[in-house]
């Protein structure tokens, strides 16, 4: 986990995204325990209620679950669920915007594909 950036979005959203990032990267494997809200609060120097709000957001989405008296754990299938969610967000935020801009500029899909390959270093 790295520091939370104050990018104008609510801190609890940023906490949830950090946990998501760690799950996607494999740092928090499925069925492993996640840090407590007090640990998050201490690490990021935020209110425990704010940390809990971020964790509970992921509980509501089925990414984390609570074992009574033990703590929060990463749900089975959470990584794949998050990857699919992020792919959809990527499509909506980048691909649709890119295609719309390309259309405005008269760039064809083939030209756009070539540009993507060039950006990837594979031609």
Rosetta silent file (secondary structure, phi, psi, omega in degrees, C-alpha in Angstrom):
SEQUENCE: XXXXXXXXXXXXXXXXXXXXXXXXXXXXXXXXXXXXXXXXXXXXXXXXXXXXXXXXXXXXXXXXXXXXXXXXXXXXXXXXXXXXXXXXXXXXXXXXXXXXXXXXXXXXXXXXXXXXXXXXXXX
SCORE:     score description
SCORE:     0.000 S_00000001
   1 L     0.000  136.353  176.770    0.000    0.000    0.000 S_00000001
   2 L  -107.809 -178.721 -179.554    1.192    3.450   -0.843 S_00000001
   3 L   -67.556  151.796  175.710    0.061    6.801    0.435 S_00000001
   4 L   -78.976  132.211  178.286   -3.437    8.021   -0.331 S_00000001
   5 L   -92.449  136.267  176.476   -3.393   10.865   -2.808 S_00000001
   6 L   -86.911   85.140 -176.700   -5.754   13.728   -2.166 S_00000001
   7 L   -99.821   19.199  177.392   -7.068   13.890   -5.695 S_00000001
   8 L    91.758  -14.598  178.105  -10.351   15.495   -4.730 S_00000001
   9 L   -87.441  154.052  179.631  -12.228   12.199   -4.473 S_00000001
  10 L   -55.580  141.851 -177.913  -13.541   11.034   -1.108 S_00000001
  11 H   -59.512  -38.179 -177.324  -10.871    9.276    0.976 S_00000001
  12 H   -64.731  -31.546  176.000  -13.092    6.214    1.519 S_00000001
  13 H   -67.406  -42.078  179.753  -13.286    5.709   -2.272 S_00000001
  14 H   -65.162  -37.618  176.523   -9.490    5.934   -2.462 S_00000001
  15 H   -62.035  -47.532  179.811   -9.164    3.362    0.369 S_00000001
  16 H   -59.150  -43.078 -179.553  -11.514    0.989   -1.487 S_00000001
  17 H   -66.928  -35.320  177.192   -9.505    1.437   -4.714 S_00000001
  18 H   -64.079  -42.534  178.101   -6.202    0.755   -2.916 S_00000001
  19 H   -64.407  -44.534  177.020   -7.628   -2.506   -1.575 S_00000001
  20 H   -56.547  -47.081 -179.788   -8.934   -3.336   -5.071 S_00000001
  21 H   -57.899  -42.712 -179.601   -5.494   -2.596   -6.547 S_00000001
  22 H   -66.946  -34.840  177.240   -3.836   -4.903   -4.006 S_00000001
  23 H   -68.495  -46.751 -179.580   -6.319   -7.689   -4.800 S_00000001
  24 H   -61.059  -41.948 -178.195   -5.806   -7.292   -8.565 S_00000001
  25 H   -75.324  -10.383  179.639   -1.995   -7.242   -8.161 S_00000001
  26 L    91.074    1.655  178.495   -2.096  -10.367   -5.993 S_00000001
  27 L   -70.623  -25.603  174.237   -0.875   -8.641   -2.838 S_00000001
  28 L  -122.133   90.035 -178.119   -4.132   -9.586   -1.118 S_00000001
  29 L   -66.420  158.011  176.621   -4.950  -13.117   -2.308 S_00000001
  30 L   -59.009  140.860 -177.923   -8.486  -14.477   -2.200 S_00000001
  31 L    71.565    7.761  174.455   -9.454  -15.783    1.242 S_00000001
  32 L   -91.092  156.392  179.938   -6.651  -13.783    2.873 S_00000001
  33 E   -81.322  139.146  176.365   -7.355  -11.368    5.708 S_00000001
  34 L   -95.875  157.896  177.677   -7.219   -7.663    4.951 S_00000001
  35 L   -56.618  154.007  178.766   -5.897   -5.121    7.454 S_00000001
  36 L   -72.744  162.987  178.122   -8.397   -3.894   10.025 S_00000001
  37 H   -62.118  -33.564  177.246  -10.064   -0.516    9.673 S_00000001
  38 H   -66.877  -36.740  176.817   -7.946    0.660   12.616 S_00000001
  39 H   -65.637  -44.747  176.647   -4.791   -0.456   10.785 S_00000001
  40 H   -59.219  -45.482 -177.432   -5.893    1.418    7.642 S_00000001
  41 H   -60.856  -43.153  179.950   -6.759    4.466    9.751 S_00000001
  42 H   -66.811  -46.585 -176.967   -3.374    4.403   11.478 S_00000001
  43 H   -62.071  -44.121 -176.470   -1.403    3.794    8.272 S_00000001
  44 H   -94.971   -0.528 -178.683   -3.143    6.548    6.302 S_00000001
  45 L    54.112   54.929  177.575   -3.711    8.838    9.298 S_00000001
  46 L  -129.246  169.936  177.951   -7.439    9.031    8.717 S_00000001
  47 L   -66.960  134.492  178.089  -10.541    8.547   10.838 S_00000001
  48 H   -56.299  -31.986  178.754  -11.367    4.849   11.442 S_00000001
  49 H   -65.325  -34.442  177.457  -14.963    5.556   10.368 S_00000001
  50 H   -68.398  -43.635  177.518  -13.642    6.722    6.979 S_00000001
  51 H   -61.772  -42.882  179.870  -11.552    3.566    6.616 S_00000001
  52 H   -62.575  -37.045  179.446  -14.584    1.469    7.591 S_00000001
  53 H   -63.167  -40.110  177.668  -16.678    3.215    4.946 S_00000001
  54 H   -66.298  -43.487  178.497  -14.145    2.202    2.262 S_00000001
  55 H   -64.294  -44.660 -178.022  -14.016   -1.396    3.480 S_00000001
  56 H   -65.428  -28.373  174.928  -17.814   -1.596    3.725 S_00000001
  57 H   -60.047  -41.682  179.895  -18.116   -0.380    0.152 S_00000001
  58 H   -74.868  -28.854  174.276  -16.207   -3.512   -0.910 S_00000001
  59 H   -65.630  -45.312  179.637  -18.309   -5.693    1.408 S_00000001
  60 H   -59.558  -29.936 -179.485  -21.444   -4.336   -0.289 S_00000001
  61 L   -89.139   -0.827  179.586  -19.942   -5.304   -3.669 S_00000001
  62 L    78.029   14.810  179.904  -19.108   -8.834   -2.497 S_00000001
  63 L   -83.623  -38.857  177.140  -15.347   -8.239   -2.781 S_00000001
  64 E  -118.736  155.741  172.933  -14.729   -8.578    0.964 S_00000001
  65 E  -140.830  157.083 -176.595  -16.634  -10.496    3.626 S_00000001
  66 E  -100.364  133.575  168.385  -16.597  -10.477    7.398 S_00000001
  67 E  -102.897  114.745 -174.302  -15.738  -13.424    9.618 S_00000001
  68 L   -53.095  127.717  177.240  -17.379  -12.575   12.913 S_00000001
  69 L    79.317   -4.621 -178.121  -14.812  -11.867   15.607 S_00000001
  70 L  -114.673  -51.657  179.578  -11.864  -12.346   13.238 S_00000001
  71 E   147.546 -163.262 -178.076  -11.955   -9.616   10.590 S_00000001
  72 E   -98.538  143.361 -178.621  -12.419   -8.940    6.898 S_00000001
  73 E  -132.816  155.251  176.479  -11.332  -11.331    4.164 S_00000001
  74 E   -77.857  128.225 -178.653  -11.040  -11.265    0.379 S_00000001
  75 L   -72.738  151.899  172.038  -13.914  -13.215   -1.183 S_00000001
  76 L   -62.661  137.670  179.993  -13.374  -16.068   -3.618 S_00000001
  77 L    82.661   -1.471 -176.256  -13.681  -14.758   -7.162 S_00000001
  78 H   -62.444  -41.679 -177.083  -12.982  -11.180   -6.034 S_00000001
  79 H   -61.942  -47.958 -179.652   -9.946  -10.726   -8.304 S_00000001
  80 H   -63.587  -40.725  177.586  -11.805  -11.796  -11.452 S_00000001
  81 H   -59.162  -45.455 -179.277  -14.821   -9.658  -10.488 S_00000001
  82 H   -67.042  -40.305  178.887  -12.559   -6.625  -10.027 S_00000001
  83 H   -61.994  -44.045  178.182  -10.694   -7.227  -13.280 S_00000001
  84 H   -62.736  -41.653  178.358  -13.996   -7.405  -15.183 S_00000001
  85 H   -61.770  -45.344 -179.404  -15.211   -4.226  -13.447 S_00000001
  86 H   -67.377  -35.210  176.735  -11.977   -2.403  -14.289 S_00000001
  87 H   -62.553  -42.647  179.035  -12.100   -3.594  -17.919 S_00000001
  88 H   -64.970  -41.897  177.141  -15.593   -2.153  -18.246 S_00000001
  89 H   -62.960  -41.054  177.924  -14.451    1.120  -16.655 S_00000001
  90 H   -60.149  -45.814  179.387  -11.460    1.195  -19.030 S_00000001
  91 H   -58.951  -48.830 -177.282  -13.780    0.682  -21.994 S_00000001
  92 H   -67.500  -43.141 -173.848  -16.136    3.453  -20.870 S_00000001
  93 H   -80.017  -34.677 -173.147  -13.464    5.959  -19.794 S_00000001
  94 H  -111.530  -51.144 -172.668  -10.849    5.456  -22.480 S_00000001
  95 H   -66.935  -50.617 -178.872  -12.018    3.446  -25.464 S_00000001
  96 H   -60.991  -43.922  178.668  -15.350    5.183  -26.056 S_00000001
  97 H   -61.242  -43.012 -179.637  -13.732    8.595  -25.539 S_00000001
  98 H   -63.615  -45.461 -178.943  -10.865    7.668  -27.880 S_00000001
  99 H   -64.757  -41.345  178.493  -13.197    6.405  -30.617 S_00000001
 100 H   -62.107  -43.329  179.123  -15.382    9.522  -30.356 S_00000001
 101 H   -66.229  -41.778  178.399  -12.330   11.797  -30.621 S_00000001
 102 H   -59.692  -43.769  179.735  -10.951    9.748  -33.532 S_00000001
 103 H   -59.757  -43.203  178.486  -14.287   10.068  -35.332 S_00000001
 104 H   -59.192  -36.379 -176.358  -14.194   13.879  -34.867 S_00000001
 105 L   -89.903    1.054  179.184  -10.721   13.956  -36.397 S_00000001
 106 L    75.262   22.851  178.460  -11.626   11.667  -39.292 S_00000001
 107 L   -85.527  128.039  179.446   -9.383    8.856  -38.042 S_00000001
 108 L   -78.344  164.540  177.868  -10.551    5.457  -39.271 S_00000001
 109 H   -60.953  -39.017  178.206  -10.703    2.391  -37.031 S_00000001
 110 H   -63.273  -42.732  178.408   -7.771    0.908  -39.008 S_00000001
 111 H   -64.888  -40.286  179.072   -5.711    4.065  -38.457 S_00000001
 112 H   -63.300  -42.947  177.234   -6.671    4.052  -34.793 S_00000001
 113 H   -60.012  -43.341  177.389   -5.633    0.395  -34.494 S_00000001
 114 H   -61.379  -40.077  179.195   -2.278    1.262  -36.079 S_00000001
 115 H   -64.087  -41.226  179.206   -1.850    4.110  -33.584 S_00000001
 116 H   -62.904  -43.857  178.446   -2.578    1.781  -30.665 S_00000001
 117 H   -62.334  -41.188  179.062   -0.010   -0.716  -31.988 S_00000001
 118 H   -63.063  -40.152  177.819    2.514    2.095  -32.421 S_00000001
 119 H   -65.347  -26.538  179.698    1.846    3.201  -28.843 S_00000001
 120 H   -87.199   -9.816 -178.036    2.475   -0.364  -27.703 S_00000001
 121 L    82.798    6.543  178.775    5.736   -0.506  -29.641 S_00000001
 122 L  -114.494  119.079 -178.383    4.422   -3.349  -31.841 S_00000001
 123 L  -118.344    0.000    0.000    3.914   -2.517  -35.487 S_00000001
